[in-house]
Amino acid sequence: MQTPAKTRFLKSASIIFVCIMSINSVLYAQPVADGSPQPLLNNSDQFIRPHWSPTVNQLAFTQPGFDGIWTYDLNSEQLLQITELSGTGYGFSWAADGSHILTRSTKFEGRRNSHAVALISANGSSEELLTDYIPAMPALPSWRSNSVNYVHGEEHKQIKQVLPARKALTSHASAFIKDNELVLYRDGQENVIQTPFQDERLLNVVLSPDQSTIAFEVYGGNLFTYTISSGNLVDHGQGNRPSFSPDGQYIIYMQAEDNGHDYTKSDLIASSIDGNTQVNLTSDTDLICLNPSWSPDGKQIAFDEATEDRIYLLPVSFEVQK
């Protein structure tokens, strides 16, 4: 017969055991492909470089050549071209509330080109050039809450209040490259993050949805993540075009091979932020998978395929590893 003290001890031990198992389940849950990739659209149009909206079940993408941006609503199945401006698909970013897309339009005049900062509404109702076309805009424009920063020559400029002040915007942080340094914008301030790559070119900078980690590439080198609170820098090896899982615990990126002209192979790799877990999510397919983007609910990864110029959706889930 158990004493009251022993009964209380056993109950406490059981609770502790369950908590430990729960924690381990979280720690060792890793993403797995939950089926084969499926094409987003069943038409003959070619689309590339998908980007999920941060707030709704919607994707934005462009076509080869980067002229124009389209959106697709997975609920209504509506495909909509929101702008025809040239060059706008090369690189663009959603506003934090999903209402607009910020991009750069390119105009070619002979052998020269010029750029203008462009703001496009996600429903296609408006497009606005926030600057004139200027001959030297070496970097893509970037969000600073509801304002926009861009580079003209070597001068950094800001366009204030391009969108109404809303909580979804004013609490938004961003990471970007300024004078070849990694910079975090948060709470109205820009803070330079020291890395060992001052003499190298950085690109494809992405901030995790929980604003805890920055992913970036070193040109001609590897893919890295930087944890803001600890200053921990992790080398994830060869990789390009990172995108975070919604909880910020994993990045998905393309790991490609080429012959000097065309991609010959490319898989999508999910890597934990500490770099200890790496999973090839497309090892069972012959598709050449490029430019991944993780959905806000974590259940799908959108990417384009190199030989078809077609958007695919890969269903994913998280499984606990023993």
BELRAVEN-V371821 format. One record per pair of residues at least 12 apart in sequence whose C-alpha atoms are under 6 Angstrom apart, sorted by the first residue. I is the first residue (numbers start at 1). J is the second residue. If there is no record, write none. Layout:
[[I | J] [I | J]]
This chain:
[[25 | 320] [28 | 320] [28 | 321] [29 | 318] [29 | 319] [29 | 320] [29 | 321] [30 | 318] [30 | 319] [31 | 317] [31 | 318] [32 | 316] [32 | 317] [33 | 281] [33 | 316] [34 | 315] [34 | 316] [34 | 317] [35 | 315] [37 | 312] [37 | 313] [37 | 314] [38 | 312] [38 | 313] [39 | 311] [39 | 312] [40 | 311] [40 | 312] [46 | 63] [46 | 309] [46 | 310] [47 | 62] [47 | 63] [47 | 309] [47 | 310] [48 | 61] [48 | 62] [48 | 63] [48 | 304] [48 | 309] [49 | 61] [49 | 291] [51 | 293] [52 | 295] [53 | 98] [54 | 98] [55 | 98] [57 | 74] [58 | 72] [58 | 73] [59 | 71] [59 | 72] [62 | 89] [66 | 87] [66 | 89] [66 | 90] [67 | 86] [67 | 87] [67 | 88] [67 | 89] [68 | 83] [68 | 84] [68 | 85] [68 | 86] [68 | 88] [68 | 89] [69 | 81] [69 | 82] [69 | 83] [69 | 89] [70 | 82] [82 | 124] [86 | 105] [86 | 106] [87 | 105] [87 | 106] [88 | 103] [88 | 104] [88 | 105] [96 | 169] [97 | 168] [99 | 122] [100 | 120] [100 | 121] [100 | 122] [101 | 119] [101 | 120] [102 | 119] [103 | 118] [104 | 116] [104 | 117] [104 | 118] [114 | 133] [114 | 134] [114 | 135] [115 | 133] [115 | 134] [116 | 131] [116 | 132] [116 | 133] [117 | 129] [117 | 130] [117 | 131] [118 | 130] [136 | 152] [136 | 153] [137 | 151] [137 | 152] [145 | 169] [145 | 170] [145 | 172] [146 | 161] [146 | 163] [146 | 169] [147 | 159] [147 | 160] [147 | 161] [147 | 162] [173 | 185] [173 | 186] [175 | 207] [176 | 205] [201 | 218] [201 | 219] [202 | 217] [202 | 218] [202 | 219] [203 | 217] [204 | 216] [208 | 244] [208 | 248] [209 | 246] [212 | 228] [213 | 226] [213 | 227] [213 | 228] [214 | 226] [222 | 237] [222 | 238] [223 | 236] [223 | 237] [223 | 239] [224 | 236] [236 | 275] [239 | 253] [239 | 254] [239 | 255] [240 | 253] [240 | 254] [241 | 253] [241 | 291] [243 | 293] [245 | 294] [246 | 296] [246 | 298] [249 | 272] [249 | 273] [250 | 271] [250 | 272] [250 | 273] [251 | 270] [251 | 271] [252 | 269] [252 | 270] [253 | 268] [253 | 269] [254 | 267] [254 | 268] [254 | 290] [255 | 267] [265 | 288] [266 | 288] [266 | 289] [267 | 282] [267 | 289] [268 | 280] [268 | 281] [268 | 282] [288 | 305] [288 | 306] [289 | 304] [289 | 305] [290 | 303] [290 | 304] [290 | 305] [291 | 303] [299 | 315] [299 | 316] [300 | 314] [300 | 315] [300 | 316] [301 | 313] [301 | 314]]
